């Protein structure tokens, strides 16, 4: 496992790629990654953190949009995070057939 390969894997993981796609990007076989992880358990911890990077950036983007006054993003946030109060309510119409 070279420094260049590790750098490619870290980049791929930080973009949220699953193991197989990260290996494809780094041009290694998945078995190479798994053997490396067995010998380097701290790498597994780092990989787990790196895979959360893209989600963190998405959250920061949304929070920034809300902070600058985006009402659309604010509503979406509230509808998903405060469902009991802000989620759209579904209306159901029931038709009863006339049995004459």
C-alpha positions as a Markdown table, in Angstrom:
| # | Residue | x | y | z |
|---|---|---|---|---|
| 1 | Unk | 0.0 | 0.0 | 0.0 |
| 2 | Unk | 1.8 | 3.2 | -1.2 |
| 3 | Unk | 1.3 | 6.7 | 0.1 |
| 4 | Unk | -0.3 | 7.6 | -3.2 |
| 5 | Unk | -2.8 | 4.7 | -2.9 |
| 6 | Unk | -3.7 | 5.7 | 0.6 |
| 7 | Unk | -4.2 | 9.3 | -0.5 |
| 8 | Unk | -6.5 | 8.2 | -3.2 |
| 9 | Unk | -8.5 | 6.0 | -0.8 |
| 10 | Unk | -8.8 | 8.8 | 1.7 |
| 11 | Unk | -10.0 | 11.2 | -1.1 |
| 12 | Unk | -12.5 | 8.6 | -2.2 |
| 13 | Unk | -13.8 | 7.9 | 1.3 |
| 14 | Unk | -14.1 | 11.7 | 2.0 |
| 15 | Unk | -16.3 | 12.0 | -1.0 |
| 16 | Unk | -18.6 | 9.3 | 0.4 |
| 17 | Unk | -17.7 | 6.4 | -1.9 |
| 18 | Unk | -18.3 | 2.9 | -0.7 |
| 19 | Unk | -15.3 | 0.5 | -0.3 |
| 20 | Unk | -15.6 | -1.1 | -3.8 |
| 21 | Unk | -15.7 | 2.2 | -5.6 |
| 22 | Unk | -12.9 | 3.7 | -3.5 |
| 23 | Unk | -10.8 | 0.7 | -4.5 |
| 24 | Unk | -11.6 | 1.2 | -8.1 |
| 25 | Unk | -10.6 | 4.8 | -7.8 |
| 26 | Unk | -7.4 | 3.9 | -6.1 |
| 27 | Unk | -6.8 | 1.1 | -8.6 |
| 28 | Unk | -6.5 | -1.7 | -6.1 |
| 29 | Unk | -8.4 | -4.9 | -5.4 |
| 30 | Unk | -10.8 | -4.7 | -2.4 |
| 31 | Unk | -9.0 | -7.6 | -0.8 |
| 32 | Unk | -5.9 | -5.3 | -0.6 |
| 33 | Unk | -7.9 | -2.8 | 1.3 |
| 34 | Unk | -9.3 | -5.3 | 3.7 |
| 35 | Unk | -5.9 | -6.9 | 4.4 |
| 36 | Unk | -4.5 | -3.4 | 5.1 |
| 37 | Unk | -7.3 | -2.6 | 7.4 |
| 38 | Unk | -6.7 | -5.9 | 9.4 |
| 39 | Unk | -3.1 | -4.8 | 9.9 |
| 40 | Unk | -4.0 | -1.2 | 10.6 |
| 41 | Unk | -7.1 | -0.9 | 12.7 |
| 42 | Unk | -6.7 | 2.9 | 13.1 |
| 43 | Unk | -7.2 | 3.2 | 9.4 |
| 44 | Unk | -10.7 | 1.7 | 9.8 |
| 45 | Unk | -11.5 | 4.4 | 12.3 |
| 46 | Unk | -10.2 | 7.1 | 10.0 |
| 47 | Unk | -12.2 | 5.6 | 7.1 |
| 48 | Unk | -15.4 | 5.8 | 9.1 |
| 49 | Unk | -14.8 | 9.5 | 9.8 |
| 50 | Unk | -13.8 | 10.3 | 6.3 |
| 51 | Unk | -17.0 | 8.7 | 5.0 |
| 52 | Unk | -19.0 | 11.2 | 7.1 |
| 53 | Unk | -17.2 | 14.2 | 5.4 |
| 54 | Unk | -19.6 | 14.7 | 2.5 |
| 55 | Unk | -22.6 | 14.5 | 4.8 |
| 56 | Unk | -21.0 | 17.1 | 7.1 |
| 57 | Unk | -20.4 | 19.5 | 4.2 |
| 58 | Unk | -24.1 | 19.0 | 3.0 |
| 59 | Unk | -25.3 | 19.9 | 6.5 |
| 60 | Unk | -23.0 | 23.0 | 6.6 |
| 61 | Unk | -24.3 | 24.1 | 3.2 |
| 62 | Unk | -27.9 | 23.8 | 4.3 |
| 63 | Unk | -27.2 | 25.6 | 7.6 |
| 64 | Unk | -25.4 | 28.4 | 5.7 |
| 65 | Unk | -28.3 | 28.8 | 3.4 |
| 66 | Unk | -30.7 | 29.0 | 6.3 |
| 67 | Unk | -28.5 | 31.5 | 8.1 |
| 68 | Unk | -28.5 | 33.8 | 5.1 |
| 69 | Unk | -32.3 | 33.8 | 5.0 |
| 70 | Unk | -33.4 | 31.0 | 2.6 |
| 71 | Unk | -37.0 | 30.4 | 3.6 |
| 72 | Unk | -37.2 | 27.4 | 1.2 |
| 73 | Unk | -34.3 | 25.6 | 2.9 |
| 74 | Unk | -35.7 | 26.7 | 6.3 |
| 75 | Unk | -39.1 | 25.1 | 5.5 |
| 76 | Unk | -37.4 | 21.9 | 4.3 |
| 77 | Unk | -35.4 | 21.7 | 7.4 |
| 78 | Unk | -38.4 | 22.2 | 9.7 |
| 79 | Unk | -40.5 | 19.7 | 7.7 |
| 80 | Unk | -37.9 | 17.0 | 8.2 |
| 81 | Unk | -36.6 | 17.8 | 11.7 |
| 82 | Unk | -39.7 | 19.1 | 13.4 |
| 83 | Unk | -42.2 | 16.8 | 11.7 |
| 84 | Unk | -44.9 | 16.9 | 14.4 |
| 85 | Unk | -45.3 | 20.6 | 14.0 |
| 86 | Unk | -44.2 | 21.4 | 10.4 |
| 87 | Unk | -44.7 | 18.3 | 8.2 |
| 88 | Unk | -47.4 | 18.6 | 5.6 |
| 89 | Unk | -50.5 | 16.8 | 6.9 |
| 90 | Unk | -52.1 | 14.2 | 4.6 |
| 91 | Unk | -55.7 | 14.4 | 3.9 |
| 92 | Unk | -57.7 | 11.3 | 3.1 |
| 93 | Unk | -61.0 | 11.3 | 1.4 |
| 94 | Unk | -63.2 | 8.2 | 1.9 |
| 95 | Unk | -66.0 | 7.5 | -0.5 |
| 96 | Unk | -68.8 | 5.3 | 0.6 |
| 97 | Unk | -70.6 | 3.5 | -2.2 |
| 98 | Unk | -74.4 | 3.9 | -2.3 |
| 99 | Unk | -75.8 | 0.5 | -1.7 |
| 100 | Unk | -79.3 | 1.0 | -3.2 |
